[in-house]
């Protein structure tokens, strides 16, 4: 479901590592569903969260 939900942002997701992409999709779905934000905002927030987790910030 998640991949189809954010299919419009595939070009942004393809630039990420596979591990980060998986996290981004998970986080983006959570943000979109639970926080009631837009898909674009959910992707932005998810990328930031996944990158921070990767760098242990």
PyMOL commands that set and color helices and strands:
alter all, ss='L'
color gray80, all
select helices_A, chain A and resi 2-5+7-13+18-34+39-54
alter helices_A, ss='H'
color red, helices_A
deselect
rebuild
show_as cartoon
